[in-house]
């Protein structure tokens, strides 16, 4: 599954988590924020 970088950035801005942590979480959630 491909995760849009824009969604990863939005999650990072909201949580302060690392990029790979955010990407991993989004993959688990199938890209929903």
C-alpha positions in Angstrom: 0.0 0.0 0.0 1.3 3.4 -0.9 0.9 6.1 1.7 0.8 9.8 0.5 3.6 11.9 2.0 1.1 14.7 2.6 -0.8 12.5 5.1 2.4 11.4 6.8 3.4 15.1 7.2 -0.1 15.9 8.6 0.2 13.1 11.2 3.7 14.2 12.1 2.6 17.8 12.6 -0.3 16.7 14.9 1.7 14.1 16.9 5.4 15.1 16.8 6.2 11.4 16.1 8.9 10.3 13.7 8.4 9.8 10.0 8.7 6.0 10.0 6.5 5.7 13.1 3.8 7.8 11.3 4.1 5.8 8.1 3.9 2.5 9.9 0.8 3.6 11.8 -0.8 4.8 8.6 -0.1 1.5 6.9 -1.8 -0.3 9.8 -4.8 2.0 9.5 -4.9 1.7 5.7 -4.1 5.4 5.2 -7.0 6.8 7.3 -6.2 9.6 9.6 
